[in-house]
Amino acid sequence: MTARARSGALTAQLPIAVSTALVVVPLLVAVFGPFLDVRTTPGLPYDSQGLLGTDGSGRDVLQLLLDGGRTALGMAFGAVLIAYLVGGLIGLTAASTRHRWLDEALIRPLDVLLPLPSLLVISVVAVGWRASAFAITLAVAMVNVPTVARLVRAAALDAASGPVVEALRMQRESWIGIHLGYVGRAVLGPVAADIGTRITLAVFLVASVNFLGLGLSPTAPDWAVSVSRNREGLLLQPWAVIAPALMLVSFTLGFNLLADRVVHRSRRLAEVSG
């Protein structure tokens, strides 16, 4: 391999290496951080004590950073999982039914929810069930169900109405075997492309509600809560704001870059196979 070819290969691998690192670091912090105990004795507010200093309540910023990813990312991942379990099932059922009235009954009510402002709906739920991580997770999932259902339905229509499905029905294959097996594989491409933006959107919604003080308790170690709580002391102790903000920005930026790469690769494969 020539020096120019090696340089080109390195340049091609650099973006994916950087985007992977941007995602992996916050993920590792979120998964393993709560099991680590690096806290120091409570100090003065916005003090330089410890590696990253203290926040406005005198708590160790590094320990808050290690503990805060579980809610910041965990709630977002949980919401996307619920949205795909509910919306995916609705979409597959609507695409596979032979009764137009059932298709309309499943999809049209979701169309009513589409114009509703997502952040407003989540904020109302968060205020009603204050400091409930589960309620916020369900609210974020709820606002994503309509788009997920329509995406899965559109991706599954061709496969669900094709001759292969008819042949499987004649062989008396089960509904689960047909639609979670054959039709489910047909929607994997669009779903994989959508998950990147879906997760980053969920992280944004969860962080927005917590930053505005409508979600988790103001004393929670959540990254967005830490940014909101300590923003007034940014000039006194910048790490109390910068460190959790960097975790959120790093994850969303890296995940978007990886998702874009997956989309471009799937398009190239589709062009080659076509």
Secondary structure, DSSP 8 states (H G I E B T S, - for coil): --HHHHHHHHHHHHHHHHHHHHHHHHHHHHHHGGG---------TT---SSS-B-TTS-BHHHHHHHHHHHHHHHHHHHHHHHHHHHHHHHHHHHH-S-HHHHHHHHHHHHHHTTS-HHHHHHHHHHHTTT-HHHHHHHHHHHHHHHHHHHHHHHHHHHHTSHHHHHHHHTT--HHIIIIIIIHHHTHHHHHHHHHHHHHHHHHHHHHHHHTTSSS-TTS--HHHHHHHHGGGTTT-THHHHHHHHHHHHHHHHHHHHHHHHHHHHHHHHHHH-
